[in-house]
Amino acid sequence: MKLLFNIILIFLLLIAFVPFFRRFVFHLLVGRQLIKEQERQYKAQQQRQRANAGVKVDNVPPDPNQSSRFRGGEYVDYEEVK
């Protein structure tokens, strides 16, 4: 019984004070599931992006070297109403 208590005590001390051992135990207990969940979320995000990948148009500014024939709009006569 004393041997089992010593083993548990040493195990707890290793977890508490040795970061490498703590990371290893965490990876064994939680890490694999965490990695699988991250991969699942990444795949779902990629599928959503592919589904929303419609037509995308970038606005191309006019070429400053090319002169445009557009010189403004038409002028309209108006009457001021009081």
Distance bins in CASP14 RR format, pairs under 12 A and 6 or more apart:
PFRMAT RR
TARGET T0000
AUTHOR 0000-0000-0000
RMODE 2
METHOD distances of the structure
MODEL  1
1 7 0 0 0 0 0 1 0 0 0 0 0
1 8 0 0 0 0 0 1 0 0 0 0 0
2 8 0 0 0 0 0 1 0 0 0 0 0
2 9 0 0 0 0 0 1 0 0 0 0 0
3 9 0 0 0 0 0 1 0 0 0 0 0
3 10 0 0 0 0 0 1 0 0 0 0 0
4 10 0 0 0 0 0 1 0 0 0 0 0
4 11 0 0 0 0 0 1 0 0 0 0 0
5 11 0 0 0 0 0 1 0 0 0 0 0
5 12 0 0 0 0 0 1 0 0 0 0 0
6 12 0 0 0 0 0 1 0 0 0 0 0
6 13 0 0 0 0 0 1 0 0 0 0 0
7 13 0 0 0 0 0 1 0 0 0 0 0
7 14 0 0 0 0 0 1 0 0 0 0 0
8 14 0 0 0 0 0 1 0 0 0 0 0
8 15 0 0 0 0 0 1 0 0 0 0 0
9 15 0 0 0 0 0 1 0 0 0 0 0
9 16 0 0 0 0 0 1 0 0 0 0 0
10 16 0 0 0 0 0 1 0 0 0 0 0
10 17 0 0 0 0 0 1 0 0 0 0 0
10 18 0 0 0 0 0 1 0 0 0 0 0
10 21 0 0 0 0 0 1 0 0 0 0 0
11 17 0 0 0 0 0 1 0 0 0 0 0
11 18 0 0 0 0 0 1 0 0 0 0 0
11 21 0 0 0 0 1 0 0 0 0 0 0
11 22 0 0 0 0 0 1 0 0 0 0 0
11 25 0 0 0 0 1 0 0 0 0 0 0
12 18 0 0 0 0 0 1 0 0 0 0 0
12 21 0 0 0 0 0 1 0 0 0 0 0
12 22 0 0 0 0 0 1 0 0 0 0 0
12 25 0 0 0 0 0 1 0 0 0 0 0
13 21 0 0 0 0 1 0 0 0 0 0 0
13 22 0 0 0 0 0 1 0 0 0 0 0
14 20 0 0 0 0 1 0 0 0 0 0 0
14 21 1 0 1 0 0 0 0 0 0 0 0
14 22 1 0 0 1 0 0 0 0 0 0 0
14 23 0 0 0 0 0 1 0 0 0 0 0
14 24 0 0 0 0 1 0 0 0 0 0 0
14 25 0 0 0 0 1 0 0 0 0 0 0
15 21 1 0 0 1 0 0 0 0 0 0 0
15 22 1 0 1 0 0 0 0 0 0 0 0
15 23 0 0 0 0 0 1 0 0 0 0 0
15 24 0 0 0 0 1 0 0 0 0 0 0
15 25 1 0 0 1 0 0 0 0 0 0 0
15 26 0 0 0 0 1 0 0 0 0 0 0
15 28 0 0 0 0 0 1 0 0 0 0 0
15 29 0 0 0 0 0 1 0 0 0 0 0
16 22 1 0 0 1 0 0 0 0 0 0 0
16 25 0 0 0 0 0 1 0 0 0 0 0
18 24 0 0 0 0 1 0 0 0 0 0 0
18 25 0 0 0 0 1 0 0 0 0 0 0
19 25 0 0 0 0 0 1 0 0 0 0 0
19 26 0 0 0 0 0 1 0 0 0 0 0
20 26 0 0 0 0 0 1 0 0 0 0 0
20 27 0 0 0 0 0 1 0 0 0 0 0
21 27 0 0 0 0 0 1 0 0 0 0 0
21 28 0 0 0 0 0 1 0 0 0 0 0
22 28 0 0 0 0 0 1 0 0 0 0 0
22 29 0 0 0 0 0 1 0 0 0 0 0
22 30 0 0 0 0 0 1 0 0 0 0 0
23 29 0 0 0 0 0 1 0 0 0 0 0
23 30 0 0 0 0 0 1 0 0 0 0 0
23 31 0 0 0 0 1 0 0 0 0 0 0
24 30 0 0 0 0 0 1 0 0 0 0 0
24 31 0 0 0 0 0 1 0 0 0 0 0
25 31 0 0 0 0 0 1 0 0 0 0 0
26 32 0 0 0 0 0 1 0 0 0 0 0
26 33 0 0 0 0 0 1 0 0 0 0 0
26 34 0 0 0 0 1 0 0 0 0 0 0
27 33 0 0 0 0 0 1 0 0 0 0 0
27 34 0 0 0 0 1 0 0 0 0 0 0
27 35 0 0 0 0 1 0 0 0 0 0 0
28 34 0 0 0 0 0 1 0 0 0 0 0
30 36 0 0 0 0 0 1 0 0 0 0 0
30 37 0 0 0 0 0 1 0 0 0 0 0
31 37 0 0 0 0 1 0 0 0 0 0 0
31 38 0 0 0 0 1 0 0 0 0 0 0
31 39 0 0 0 0 0 1 0 0 0 0 0
32 38 0 0 0 0 0 1 0 0 0 0 0
32 39 0 0 0 0 0 1 0 0 0 0 0
33 39 0 0 0 0 0 1 0 0 0 0 0
33 40 0 0 0 0 0 1 0 0 0 0 0
34 40 0 0 0 0 0 1 0 0 0 0 0
34 41 0 0 0 0 0 1 0 0 0 0 0
35 41 0 0 0 0 0 1 0 0 0 0 0
35 42 0 0 0 0 0 1 0 0 0 0 0
36 42 0 0 0 0 0 1 0 0 0 0 0
36 43 0 0 0 0 0 1 0 0 0 0 0
37 43 0 0 0 0 0 1 0 0 0 0 0
37 44 0 0 0 0 0 1 0 0 0 0 0
38 44 0 0 0 0 0 1 0 0 0 0 0
38 45 0 0 0 0 0 1 0 0 0 0 0
39 45 0 0 0 0 0 1 0 0 0 0 0
39 46 0 0 0 0 0 1 0 0 0 0 0
40 46 0 0 0 0 0 1 0 0 0 0 0
40 47 0 0 0 0 0 1 0 0 0 0 0
41 47 0 0 0 0 0 1 0 0 0 0 0
41 48 0 0 0 0 0 1 0 0 0 0 0
42 48 0 0 0 0 0 1 0 0 0 0 0
42 49 0 0 0 0 0 1 0 0 0 0 0
43 49 0 0 0 0 0 1 0 0 0 0 0
43 50 0 0 0 0 0 1 0 0 0 0 0
44 50 0 0 0 0 0 1 0 0 0 0 0
44 51 0 0 0 0 0 1 0 0 0 0 0
45 51 0 0 0 0 0 1 0 0 0 0 0
45 52 0 0 0 0 0 1 0 0 0 0 0
46 52 0 0 0 0 0 1 0 0 0 0 0
46 53 0 0 0 0 0 1 0 0 0 0 0
47 53 0 0 0 0 0 1 0 0 0 0 0
49 56 0 0 0 0 0 1 0 0 0 0 0
60 66 0 0 0 0 0 1 0 0 0 0 0
62 68 1 0 0 1 0 0 0 0 0 0 0
62 70 0 0 0 0 0 1 0 0 0 0 0
END
